[in-house]
């Protein structure tokens, strides 16, 4: 089904004909049901592997494309991995425009 297809149930009518003899060989109705679909596609932007290793105090940018490939509203959240059990939600903070670059 194409991205963004409506949630619906419909019937497809399929007719198989013999064009040489002008005969209908088979005629059938196929029920098709499109249900809610939640999916997101992440696309790579150079560099091809979106990951960073940063020294203390260093900054970096990760470029990627996010596309909603389902037929419902989608949310996407970025997370980080720290190689220590001491890191948790209480150690992390999100800032708006922390580097004042307008991004």
N, C-alpha and C positions, 0 to 999 in steps of 0.2 A: 504494500500500500504506500502511496506517496506521503511524504512528510506533511503534517497538518491536515490529514484526511479527517472528515467529519465522523463523529461517533454515530453509527447508524446500522441498520439491517436492511439489505436490499436484495433483489434477485437479478442475477445475470442470465440472459437468454443466449444460449449457444445453439447455432444451427450448422450442421455439417452437410454439405451438398456435394453431389457428383456433378460437376460442371459439364462433363461430356454428355451425360444422359439427361441432364436437367432434373435430377431427382434429389429429394431431401433424404439423406441417409439416416440422419439422427437429429432430433430436436429435443433439447433439454433445458430445464430451468434450474440454475444452481443458486442456492441461498448463500449470501455473503454477509458476514457480520463483522463490523469494525468496532473494536472496543477501545477503551481508553489506553493510551500508550504514553509512557513517560520514558524518554531517552534523550541523552545529550551526547553529541560527538565532539571530542577534543581534537583539534587539528594542530599539527606541529608547524611552528614558524622558526626559521633559522635562529639559533642552532637547532638541529633536528631532535635533540633530547632535552626537554625542558626541565633542567635540574641545575642547582647551584650548590657549590661548597664555598662558604664564606668564612674568612678570618674574622676574629672579633673586631667590630667597628666597621666592617666592610659592607657595602651595599651592592645589589645587583638587580637586574631586570630579567623577568621571564616572559617571553612573548608566546602566546598561544591563541588559537581561535576556538570559541565555544559556540556550537550551533544546536538549537533545539530541534531534534529530529523526530520528536513525538507529535502527538496531537493535543497535548494539554500544556498548561503553563509549566515551566521548568525552572527550578532554582539550582544554582551550582555554587559550591563553597570550596575554597582552596584551603588545604591544611598543610602542616609542616611536620617533619619527623626529626626528633632530637634523640641522639643516642644516649639517653639517660632516663632512668625511671623517676628522677627528681623533677623533670619538667612536666607540667600539667596546665590545666586551664588557668589556675591562679597565677602562673608565671607569664602568661601571654596577654598582650594588649593590642588592640587595633586602633590606629590613629588615622585621622583624615589629613591628607596632604602633609605628612610629617617632615618631608624634606623641602617643602615650599616650592616645589617645581611645578605645581598646578596639575599634578597627575593624581 
